[in-house]
Amino acid sequence: MKRSILALVAAAVFAGSAGAITNGVPDGDAHPYVGAASSGHWGCSGTLLSPTVFLTAGHCTDLFASTGESTYVTVDPNAGPSSVYVTGTPYTEPGFFNIAPQGVGVPASIGNDLGVIVLDQPIQLSSYGQLPGAGSLTGPGVALTAVGYGAQDWMPAPHGHVPLYTFVRTRADVSLINDANAVGDEFARLSTNPGGGKGGVGPGDSGAPAFFAGTSTIAAIGSHVTNPNGAGTAYFSRLDAAAALAFITPFLGS
């Protein structure tokens, strides 16, 4: 079952974005260009590629544009009501689609799942996330680091459990399962089973970058999971694909 990994965030805490990578550790200043984007009651993770270009998932920007409300971005590692937020305009990759789930593990019900938010004011940092070279993600066995603001854990509830948010940017090592699938090479498949020193992704980690370990180069960004609890398998949109680079690079101006 395909499920986007957006987070529904209560209006009272929207200004604090979302939570954290599961089984991760606080990121602190390790990835200062990773941030959270929100509009209405929805929040996603993403990465600043330049002072004014914020990369996230297409189903995030598509939803943000539909809310009729402003879209906000922050890179505060401990997001909250007092954090600095910048408004921006969301753009979604042409050809984006997101239809009813077509079966567990099959990403064919979502595609062209990339989005960019162009900020109204620049966020000046000493460095930014980098795009990969074409065809640079090959696996399995590639070491990756996921960084985001998604749900860090789960709380018991009367009819199951609900995601728990800490509003802290968090990172964890993740495992690349493969870089090609029967439905094409748009997605890389990652394990989201926390444990054994590894972490996972959950609600709010849509758009969360998976960096080549030890670098600022993004291999792929979170698209959707196959389990409502975020466990099992996650599909990440590969940024080394020609179509992905063709969509993103014009926003960077050169």
N, C-alpha and C positions, 0 to 999 in steps of 0.2 A: 504494500500500500504506500503510495507516494504521499508524503506529508511535508509541506514547507515548514521551515523551522523558524517562523516568525514568533515573536512573543506578544501576547496581549497584556499590556501594562496598564494598571489602574490610572485613571486620569490624575489622581492626586500625586502620583509618583512618576508620571511621564517625564517630567523635567529631570529625572534621574536615570533615564534610559532603561537598561535591562541588567541582567546579572552576570554570570561567569561560566567559562568552560568547565565541564564536569571533571572531577578528580584532578584539578589543576592547582596552580599556585598563583598568588597575586603577581601581576606582570610588572608593576611599578613603572620604571622608566625604560624598560627593555625595548618596548615597541611603542614609542610615543605617538606614532602616526596612526595607530589603530584606534578607532572611535566608535561611537554609537550614533545612530540616526533614528529619528522618530517623527511621526505625524499622527495626529489623533491619539488613539490608544495603542498604536503599534510601534514596535521598536526592532531594530536590526543592528548588526555589527557591520564594520567596513573599514576601509583603509584610505588615508589621504595619500594620493599619488603626487600631489603638488599642493601649493597653498590654497587652491580653490577647487580641486578635483577630488571628490570622495567616491571611492568604488564600493559598491555593495551588490546585492542580488537583484535581479530584474523583478522578481515578484514583490520585492520591497518597494522599489521605486514606482512600480505600477500601482500598488496599493496607496502609497503616499500621495501620488498624483490624484487619486480618486477621492481622497478624504475631504477636499475643499479647504483644508487647513494648511498652515505653514509647515514646512519640513525643517527640522532642526538637527544639527550635528554638534557633538562635543568630543574632544579627545582627552577629557579628564579621566585619569586612571581610577578615580574614586568618584564616579558620577553621582550627582545629587542636585537638589534644588538650587544650590549656590554655585553650581558649575557654570562656566561660560559656554553659551550656545550660539551658533551661527546659523542663520537661515540660508536656504538654498533652493534651487530648482531641480526636481528629479527628472531624469531622462532614462528611458528603458530601451534595451537593445531591440531593433526592428525584428519583427517575426516572433517576438516573445509569445508563448502560449502556456497556459496552466489550466488543464482540464481535469475532470474527475479521475481519481486513481484507477490505474489499469492492472494492478497486481503487485504483490510484494516483490521488492527488488528491481522493479522495472521502471527506469526513469523516462519512459516514452511519453508520459503524460505532462511533461514540462520541458521546455526548450528555450534556447536563446535567453537564458536566465541571468543576464547581466544588467546592471544599472549603474548610473553615475549621477551624483548630485553636484551641481555646480554652485559653489558657495557665493553668497552675495558679498562677503568680506573674507579676505585671506586669513588663513591660520598659519602664521610663520613659525617654522620649526627648523632645526639644524639639519634634518634629513627626513626623507619620505619613503614610503613603500615603493618598490621597483617592480616593473613588469618583467616576466621571464623572456628568454629568447624562444623563438618558434621551435616547437618540438623538443623542449628541454626536459619535460617531465616523462621519465621512463621508469618502469618499475617491474615487479614489486621491490621492496627493500629500501626505497628512498626515505631518508629521515626527514620528517616534517614537524613543524611546530604550529599548532592552532592557537589563535588568540582571539578572544571575543568577550562579549558582555552577556552571553546567554545564561540560562538557568544553571546554577551550580549543583543543585541537589533537588530532592523531591520531599514533600511533606505528606503524611497520611491525610486522607480526606474521606468523607462518608461513602463516596462512590469510587474509591481508588486513591489517587494522590495527585497533588498539584505541584507545579514547579516552584522552586524557591530561588529568589533573586537576592544577590548581595550588593549589586550596583558597583562591582569592582571589576576592572579589566583583568582577565585571568588568562594564563597560557598553560598548555600541556603538550607533551609529545603525542603524536598520533601515528597510526600505522597505515601506510599505503597498501591496499589489497591488490589493485591493478589499475592500469591506466587506459584500458580499452574494454569495451562492453559490446554485447551482441547488437545493441541498438546504435552503436557508433562511438566515436571518441570524444564527444563533447564533455563527458564527465569522467572524473577519476573517482574510484570507489575507495573509501577509507573506513577503517574499523572505528566504531564509536563505543566499544566496550571498555569502560574504564577499569583499571587494575593492571598489575604487573608493570607499574611505572608509566602506564599510558593513560591518556584521557579521552574524552569524547566531546560531542557537541549536543546541544539541546535547544529548546525554545529560546529565541533571541539570537541564535548564532547564524541565522541566514546572513550571508555576506561575509562571515568571519573568514579572515585569511588563513591559509595554511602555508607558512613560509618554508622554503628550503632551510633546514636547520642551520642556525648560526648566521643567517643572512637576513637582509631586508627584502629579498626577492620573493614574490608571491607565486607559488605554484598553482594554486587553485583557491576558489572561495566557496563557502558553504551554500548549497542549494536546497537539498531536501533529504529527509531520512525515510526509512522504511518501517519505523516503529514509532507509535505516538509518544513513547517515553524516551526517545532519542537513543535507545540501545540498539546494538547490532551493526547496521551498515548505514553510512551516509554517502550521498553523492555530492561531490564538489565540482563546480564548473571550472574546467581547465582554462588557465589564462594563456597557455602556450599554443593554443589552437589559433589558426589563421583568422577565423571569424571573430574570435574574442579580441585579438589584437587590432583587427580592422575597426571594431566598434570603439574601443577605448582610446587608442592613440590620437585620433583627431581632437579629442578634448584637451589633450596635453599641449597642443599647438605646434609640436615639432617632433 
